[in-house]
Amino acid sequence: MVRYQPYWLDRFPKSRRPAYPKFRGEMNAGVVIVGGGLTGCACAWSFANAGVKTVVVDADRIGAGSTAGAPGLLREDFDASFQATAAAHGLRTARLLWDGMRKSSLDLAAAIRRLEIRCDLVPQDLLTLSRRDAESTKRLRKEYDARRDAGFDHSWVRPAAVASEAAVEAGGAVRTRGATIDPYRACLGFAAEAVARGAAVFERTAVRRIRARRKLVEVFADGGVFRAEAVLVATSAPLPDLRALRRHLRPEQAYAVVTAPLPAAVRRDVGKRSVALRDDAAPPHLVRWMKEDRVFIAGAHQPPVPPRAVDKVLPQRTGQLMYELSTLYPAISGTMPEWSWPFSHDATVDGLPYVGLHRNFPRHLFALGHGRHGVAVSWLAARVLLRAFRSEPAKGDELFGFARIL
């Protein structure tokens, strides 16, 4: 029997889920963070740890939205082409962006260990595969060469090595460092650490309007109003006051499946299970190995379907992903899915997230369009946006925000 809900959320005991109050009344703060996912909670910890009076507001439960459905991959690169970014924005910009992501992936893992957040952090490198044809392999090799020429220590994996390590036939692959986590537990951990440092968290409190004044910003939510020096928007929810930004974002919906435990005979046929895989299908698939010998696969990207149609579409996408997993690993054919769910993210004009400022919103900080790039973007946002709030930007910080495309 398939459970049509996120694996991370469903496996977390309901009796242990923290409950935060609804908001009522009025409150002053240094920053109000709209969105209580992993990015919002990582930012909350960063700001609260720096002594800023911080408030987090979520329309649902902390971590129960896009974070609970995320793949939980901590990768050191963007899910985008370095070569295309260099062509569009210049080599210097591309280097700064990719280097910022690499540092954030290392810093996030270090912070999880330092804060003793129990979220199943496990090293698991990522292999980006070329499985289709000689032309696809040639394109991937050019991408690898561009990264190596820029000074990144990514490595090229030959077909025989891919077959030995991952039991997959491929024209080649690019290896990047990485890890996997339980994103829901990580989110709860950062929320708890932020509260311990004085942050206030409110659940089931939807934000309706944001109004920037001359010296402050007012955030109107169900039950009351917040007044703050700045508002940090870390949600893809279409807030009416930010309608002008929607042209920079394209909503997408993908689907994920977690299988039943693999039998011993199957485990022998699927390789070492030490690396996550991303193929070059259109749309691509992401495969990672889970505890209890389960397999996670995500893909089947499409424009969002109406909420009323999700119950009909979800079983179809579950079957599709299980079939596509069996084409990658024929031995898995016949294994049953146990969890399946949809998750959403916003694609951007150039494939990279928007983390930073927008010239038309002087009291807003943004972390948008980052869902497809893995959890390291959450830490990137936490550091870049704190520096922006303090008016102490580091070299290249402006490139992560809207200034890159405006």
C-alpha positions as CSV (number, residue, x, y, z in Angstrom):
1,M,0.0,0.0,0.0
2,V,1.5,3.3,-1.1
3,R,1.5,6.2,1.3
4,Y,0.9,9.4,-0.6
5,Q,2.8,11.8,1.6
6,P,6.4,12.8,2.1
7,Y,8.6,10.1,3.5
8,W,10.5,12.4,5.9
9,L,7.3,13.8,7.4
10,D,5.5,10.5,7.6
11,R,8.4,8.7,9.4
12,F,8.8,11.4,12.0
13,P,6.7,10.5,15.1
14,K,3.7,12.9,15.4
15,S,4.1,12.9,19.2
16,R,7.6,14.5,18.8
17,R,6.6,17.2,16.3
18,P,7.0,20.6,17.9
19,A,4.0,22.9,18.0
20,Y,4.4,26.6,17.8
21,P,1.6,29.1,18.4
22,K,-0.5,31.1,16.1
23,F,0.2,34.8,16.0
24,R,-2.1,37.3,17.7
25,G,-1.7,41.0,18.2
26,E,1.3,43.2,17.3
27,M,5.0,42.7,17.5
28,N,8.2,44.6,16.6
29,A,11.3,42.8,15.3
30,G,14.5,43.3,13.5
31,V,13.6,40.9,10.7
32,V,10.4,38.9,9.9
33,I,11.0,35.7,8.0
34,V,8.1,34.6,5.8
35,G,8.4,30.9,5.3
36,G,9.3,28.2,7.9
37,G,11.1,25.7,5.7
38,L,14.7,24.8,5.9
39,T,15.8,28.1,4.3
40,G,13.7,30.2,6.6
41,C,14.8,28.3,9.7
42,A,18.5,28.4,8.7
43,C,18.2,32.1,8.2
44,A,16.4,32.4,11.6
45,W,19.3,30.7,13.3
46,S,21.8,32.9,11.5
47,F,20.0,36.2,12.4
48,A,19.2,35.2,16.0
49,N,22.7,34.0,16.6
50,A,23.9,37.4,15.4
51,G,21.7,39.1,18.0
52,V,18.9,40.3,15.7
53,K,15.4,40.1,17.0
54,T,13.9,37.5,14.7
55,V,10.4,36.2,13.9
56,V,9.5,33.3,11.7
57,V,6.0,33.0,10.2
58,D,4.6,30.0,8.4
59,A,1.2,29.5,6.9
60,D,1.2,25.8,7.8
61,R,3.5,23.8,10.1
62,I,7.3,24.4,10.3
63,G,9.1,22.3,7.7
64,A,5.9,20.6,6.5
65,G,5.7,22.2,3.1
66,S,8.4,22.0,0.3
67,T,11.1,21.1,2.8
68,A,9.3,17.9,3.9
69,G,9.1,16.9,0.2
70,A,12.6,17.8,-0.8
71,P,15.2,15.2,-1.9
72,G,17.6,16.2,0.9
73,L,20.7,16.3,-1.2
74,L,23.6,18.5,0.0
75,R,25.6,19.3,-3.1
76,E,28.5,21.6,-3.7
77,D,27.4,22.8,-7.2
78,F,24.2,24.2,-8.7
79,D,21.8,22.1,-10.7
80,A,22.7,24.2,-13.7
81,S,25.4,24.5,-16.3
82,F,28.6,26.3,-15.3
83,Q,29.5,26.7,-19.0
84,A,26.1,28.3,-19.7
85,T,26.4,30.6,-16.7
86,A,29.9,31.7,-17.7
87,A,28.5,32.5,-21.2
88,A,25.6,34.4,-19.9
89,H,27.1,36.3,-17.0
90,G,30.9,36.1,-17.5
91,L,33.5,33.7,-16.1
92,R,34.2,35.8,-13.0
93,T,30.5,35.7,-12.0
94,A,30.2,32.0,-12.6
95,R,33.3,31.3,-10.5
96,L,32.0,33.4,-7.6
97,L,28.6,31.8,-7.7
98,W,29.9,28.2,-7.8
99,D,32.5,29.0,-5.2
100,G,29.9,30.4,-2.9
101,M,27.8,27.2,-3.3
102,R,30.8,25.0,-2.6
103,K,31.6,26.9,0.6
104,S,28.0,26.8,1.7
105,S,27.8,23.0,1.3
106,L,30.9,22.6,3.6
107,D,29.7,25.2,6.1
108,L,26.2,23.7,6.4
109,A,27.5,20.2,7.1
110,A,29.9,21.7,9.7
111,A,27.0,23.6,11.3
112,I,24.8,20.5,11.5
113,R,27.7,18.7,13.3
114,R,28.5,21.6,15.6
115,L,24.9,22.1,16.6
116,E,24.4,18.4,17.0
117,I,21.3,18.4,14.8
118,R,20.3,14.8,14.3
119,C,19.2,14.6,10.6
120,D,21.1,11.6,9.2
121,L,23.9,13.5,7.7
122,V,25.8,11.0,5.5
123,P,28.5,11.7,2.9
124,Q,27.2,10.7,-0.5
125,D,28.9,12.2,-3.6
126,L,26.9,13.0,-6.7
127,L,27.5,11.5,-10.2
128,T,26.0,13.5,-13.0
129,L,25.7,10.9,-15.8
130,S,25.6,11.0,-19.5
131,R,23.6,7.9,-20.5
132,R,22.2,8.8,-23.9
133,D,24.7,9.0,-26.7
134,A,28.1,10.3,-27.8
135,E,26.8,13.8,-28.3
136,S,25.5,14.0,-24.8
137,T,28.8,12.7,-23.4
138,K,30.6,15.3,-25.4
139,R,28.5,18.0,-23.9
140,L,29.0,16.7,-20.4
141,R,32.8,16.5,-21.0
142,K,32.8,20.1,-22.1
143,E,30.9,21.1,-18.9
144,Y,33.5,19.2,-16.9
145,D,36.4,20.9,-18.7
146,A,34.9,24.3,-18.1
147,R,34.7,23.6,-14.4
148,R,38.2,22.2,-14.2
149,D,39.6,25.2,-16.2
150,A,37.9,27.5,-13.6
151,G,39.7,25.7,-10.8
152,F,37.1,23.4,-9.3
153,D,38.2,20.0,-8.2
154,H,35.3,18.1,-9.8
155,S,36.5,14.8,-11.4
156,W,35.6,13.0,-14.6
157,V,34.5,9.3,-14.1
158,R,35.1,7.0,-17.1
159,P,32.4,4.5,-18.2
160,A,34.1,1.5,-16.6
161,A,34.4,3.3,-13.3
162,V,30.7,4.3,-13.4
163,A,29.8,0.7,-14.1
164,S,32.0,-0.5,-11.2
165,E,30.8,2.0,-8.7
166,A,27.1,2.6,-9.6
167,A,26.3,-0.4,-11.8
168,V,25.0,1.9,-14.6
169,E,26.0,2.0,-18.2
170,A,27.1,5.6,-19.0
171,G,29.2,7.5,-21.4
172,G,30.9,9.2,-18.4
173,A,30.0,11.2,-15.4
174,V,31.1,14.3,-13.4
175,R,31.7,13.6,-9.7
176,T,31.0,16.3,-7.2
177,R,31.2,16.1,-3.4
178,G,28.0,15.9,-1.4
179,A,26.0,14.4,1.4
180,T,22.4,13.5,2.2
181,I,20.2,14.6,5.1
182,D,16.7,14.2,6.3
183,P,15.6,17.8,5.4
184,Y,12.6,17.8,7.8
185,R,14.7,16.9,10.8
186,A,17.3,19.4,9.8
187,C,14.6,22.1,9.6
188,L,13.2,21.3,13.0
189,G,16.8,21.3,14.4
190,F,17.5,24.8,13.1
191,A,14.1,26.1,14.3
192,A,14.8,24.8,17.8
193,E,18.3,26.4,17.8
194,A,16.9,29.7,16.6
195,V,14.3,29.7,19.4
196,A,17.0,28.9,21.9
197,R,18.7,32.1,20.7
198,G,15.6,34.2,21.2
199,A,13.7,33.9,17.9
200,A,9.9,33.7,17.9
201,V,8.2,31.1,15.6
202,F,4.5,31.2,14.6
203,E,2.7,28.5,12.7
204,R,-0.7,28.5,10.9
205,T,-0.2,32.2,10.4
206,A,-0.6,33.2,6.8
207,V,1.0,36.5,5.6
208,R,-1.5,38.6,3.6
209,R,0.3,41.8,2.8
210,I,3.7,43.4,3.1
211,R,4.0,47.2,3.1
212,A,7.3,49.0,3.1
213,R,7.3,52.3,4.9
214,R,10.0,55.0,5.1
215,K,11.7,53.6,8.2
216,L,10.2,50.1,8.6
217,V,8.2,47.4,6.9
218,E,4.8,46.2,8.1
219,V,3.9,42.5,7.6
220,F,0.1,41.9,7.9
221,A,-0.7,38.3,8.9
222,D,-3.7,36.4,10.1
223,G,-4.2,37.7,13.7
224,G,-2.1,40.8,13.7
225,V,0.8,42.8,12.3
226,F,4.6,42.7,12.6
227,R,6.8,45.8,12.3
228,A,10.4,45.3,11.5
229,E,13.5,46.7,9.9
230,A,13.3,44.2,7.1
231,V,11.2,41.2,5.8
232,L,12.9,38.1,4.5
233,V,10.9,36.2,2.0
234,A,11.8,32.5,1.9
235,T,8.6,31.0,0.5
236,S,7.4,30.4,-3.1
237,A,3.8,31.2,-2.0
238,P,2.5,33.9,-4.4
239,L,2.2,36.9,-2.1
240,P,0.1,39.6,-3.7
241,D,2.5,42.4,-2.9
242,L,5.3,40.6,-4.8
243,R,3.3,39.9,-7.9
244,A,5.8,41.9,-10.0
245,L,8.5,39.3,-9.2
246,R,6.6,36.4,-10.6
247,R,7.8,37.1,-14.1
248,H,11.3,36.0,-12.9
249,L,10.0,32.6,-11.7
250,R,8.3,29.7,-13.3
251,P,6.5,27.2,-11.0
252,E,7.3,23.5,-11.5
253,Q,6.0,20.4,-9.9
254,A,8.0,17.2,-9.6
255,Y,7.3,13.8,-7.9
256,A,9.3,11.6,-5.6
257,V,9.0,7.9,-4.7
258,V,10.7,5.8,-1.9
259,T,10.7,2.1,-2.5
260,A,10.3,-0.9,-0.2
261,P,13.6,-2.3,1.1
262,L,15.6,-4.0,-1.6
263,P,16.1,-7.8,-1.2
264,A,19.6,-9.0,-0.8
265,A,19.7,-10.4,-4.3
266,V,18.7,-7.0,-5.8
267,R,21.3,-5.2,-3.6
268,R,24.1,-7.2,-5.2
269,D,23.0,-6.0,-8.6
270,V,22.8,-2.3,-8.0
271,G,26.4,-1.4,-7.2
272,K,28.1,0.0,-4.2
273,R,25.2,2.4,-3.4
274,S,27.7,5.0,-2.2
275,V,26.8,7.8,-4.6
276,A,23.7,9.7,-5.6
277,L,22.9,9.8,-9.4
278,R,21.5,12.5,-11.7
279,D,21.0,11.5,-15.3
280,D,20.6,13.5,-18.5
281,A,17.0,12.5,-19.2
282,A,14.6,15.2,-20.1
283,P,13.4,15.9,-17.4
284,P,16.3,14.4,-15.3
285,H,16.0,11.9,-12.5
286,L,17.7,12.1,-9.1
287,V,18.4,8.8,-7.3
288,R,19.8,8.5,-3.8
289,W,20.2,5.5,-1.5
290,M,18.3,5.5,1.8
291,K,18.4,3.8,5.1
292,E,16.9,0.3,5.3
293,D,18.1,-0.4,1.8
294,R,15.4,1.8,0.2
295,V,15.8,3.8,-3.0
296,F,14.6,7.4,-3.5
297,I,13.9,8.6,-7.0
298,A,12.6,12.1,-8.1
299,G,11.7,13.4,-11.5
300,A,8.6,13.7,-13.8
301,H,8.8,17.5,-13.7
302,Q,5.8,19.3,-15.2
303,P,3.8,22.5,-14.7
304,P,1.8,22.4,-11.5
305,V,-1.5,20.6,-11.7
306,P,-4.6,21.9,-9.9
307,P,-4.9,20.7,-6.3
308,R,-8.1,18.8,-7.2
309,A,-6.2,16.8,-9.8
310,V,-3.2,15.7,-7.7
311,D,-4.9,12.6,-6.3
312,K,-5.5,11.4,-9.9
313,V,-2.0,12.3,-11.2
314,L,0.0,11.0,-8.3
315,P,-0.5,7.3,-8.9
316,Q,0.3,7.8,-12.6
317,R,3.6,9.6,-11.8
318,T,4.4,6.9,-9.2
319,G,4.1,4.2,-11.8
320,Q,6.1,6.3,-14.3
321,L,9.0,6.8,-11.8
322,M,9.1,3.2,-10.8
323,Y,9.3,2.2,-14.5
324,E,12.0,4.7,-15.2
325,L,13.9,3.5,-12.1
326,S,13.8,-0.1,-13.5
327,T,15.3,1.1,-16.8
328,L,18.2,2.5,-14.9
329,Y,18.4,-0.6,-12.6
330,P,16.6,-3.6,-14.2
331,A,17.1,-5.7,-11.1
332,I,14.8,-3.3,-9.2
333,S,11.9,-4.2,-11.5
334,G,9.1,-5.6,-9.3
335,T,10.1,-3.7,-6.2
336,M,7.1,-1.9,-4.8
337,P,6.8,1.8,-4.0
338,E,5.9,2.6,-0.3
339,W,5.8,6.4,-0.4
340,S,5.0,8.9,-3.1
341,W,4.4,12.6,-3.1
342,P,4.6,15.8,-5.2
343,F,6.9,18.7,-4.5
344,S,7.1,22.1,-6.0
345,H,9.8,24.6,-6.7
346,D,10.3,27.7,-8.9
347,A,12.6,27.7,-11.9
348,T,14.4,30.9,-12.8
349,V,15.3,32.7,-15.9
350,D,19.0,31.6,-15.8
351,G,18.5,28.4,-13.8
352,L,20.1,29.9,-10.6
353,P,18.5,31.0,-7.4
354,Y,17.8,34.6,-6.3
355,V,19.3,35.2,-2.9
356,G,19.6,38.9,-2.0
357,L,18.1,42.2,-2.8
358,H,15.8,43.8,-5.4
359,R,16.1,47.4,-6.3
360,N,12.4,48.0,-6.2
361,F,11.9,46.5,-2.7
362,P,14.4,48.3,-0.4
363,R,13.3,46.6,2.8
364,H,13.0,43.1,1.4
365,L,15.5,40.2,1.5
366,F,14.8,37.3,-0.9
367,A,15.6,33.6,-1.1
368,L,13.7,32.4,-4.1
369,G,14.0,29.8,-6.9
370,H,16.4,27.6,-4.9
371,G,14.5,24.3,-4.4
372,R,16.1,22.3,-7.2
373,H,19.7,23.1,-6.1
374,G,19.7,21.1,-2.9
375,V,19.9,22.1,0.8
376,A,23.2,24.0,0.7
377,V,21.4,27.0,-0.8
378,S,19.6,27.4,2.6
379,W,23.0,28.1,4.3
380,L,24.0,30.3,1.4
381,A,20.9,32.4,1.9
382,A,21.5,32.5,5.7
383,R,24.9,34.0,5.3
384,V,24.4,36.3,2.3
385,L,21.1,37.8,3.7
386,L,22.6,38.4,7.1
387,R,25.4,40.4,5.5
388,A,22.9,42.3,3.4
389,F,20.8,43.1,6.5
390,R,23.9,44.5,8.2
391,S,25.0,46.3,5.0
392,E,28.3,44.4,5.1
393,P,28.2,42.5,1.8
394,A,31.1,40.2,0.9
395,K,32.7,40.2,-2.6
396,G,30.2,38.8,-5.1
397,D,27.1,38.7,-2.8
398,E,25.2,40.9,-5.2
399,L,25.6,38.3,-7.9
400,F,23.3,35.9,-6.1
401,G,20.4,38.3,-6.1
402,F,18.3,40.0,-8.8
403,A,21.1,42.3,-9.7
404,R,22.5,39.4,-11.8
405,I,19.6,39.6,-14.3
406,L,18.4,43.2,-14.0
